[in-house]
Amino acid sequence: MLFESRLSLFQQLCNYIFFWVSQNIFDIHCIAITQLFDQILEFLSAFTTFI
């Protein structure tokens, strides 16, 4: 009985996480893209100063 209640709680948690990610997927992608872009710019500036 305890295992079943934990399993249902885990399923609810997974559903909540999936719902949150699906709601915020655009924001997450925007943040990741801007961070990646900043890293590329830093790499390019370091590369040009090295040359």
C-alpha positions as CSV (number, residue, x, y, z in Angstrom):
1,M,0.0,0.0,0.0
2,L,2.8,2.4,0.9
3,F,4.6,1.5,-2.4
4,E,1.5,2.2,-4.4
5,S,1.0,5.6,-2.8
6,R,4.6,6.5,-3.4
7,L,4.3,5.4,-7.0
8,S,1.2,7.6,-7.5
9,L,3.0,10.5,-5.9
10,F,6.0,9.9,-8.2
11,Q,3.6,9.9,-11.2
12,Q,2.0,13.1,-10.0
13,L,5.5,14.6,-9.7
14,C,6.4,13.5,-13.2
15,N,3.2,14.9,-14.6
16,Y,3.9,18.2,-12.8
17,I,7.5,18.4,-14.1
18,F,6.3,17.5,-17.6
19,F,3.6,20.2,-17.4
20,W,6.1,22.8,-16.1
21,V,8.6,22.0,-18.7
22,S,6.0,22.2,-21.5
23,Q,4.8,25.5,-20.2
24,N,8.4,27.0,-19.9
25,I,10.1,25.2,-22.8
26,F,10.3,28.4,-24.8
27,D,11.9,30.4,-21.9
28,I,14.3,27.5,-21.3
29,H,15.3,27.4,-24.9
30,C,15.8,31.2,-25.0
31,I,18.0,31.2,-21.9
32,A,20.1,28.3,-23.3
33,I,20.5,29.9,-26.7
34,T,21.6,33.2,-25.2
35,Q,24.1,31.5,-23.0
36,L,25.4,29.5,-25.9
37,F,25.7,32.7,-28.0
38,D,27.6,34.4,-25.2
39,Q,30.0,31.5,-25.0
40,I,30.5,31.6,-28.8
41,L,31.2,35.3,-28.6
42,E,33.7,34.9,-25.8
43,F,35.4,32.1,-27.7
44,L,35.6,34.2,-30.8
45,S,37.0,37.2,-29.0
46,A,39.6,35.0,-27.2
47,F,40.5,33.4,-30.6
48,T,40.9,36.7,-32.3
49,T,43.1,38.1,-29.5
50,F,45.2,34.9,-29.7
51,I,45.8,35.5,-33.4
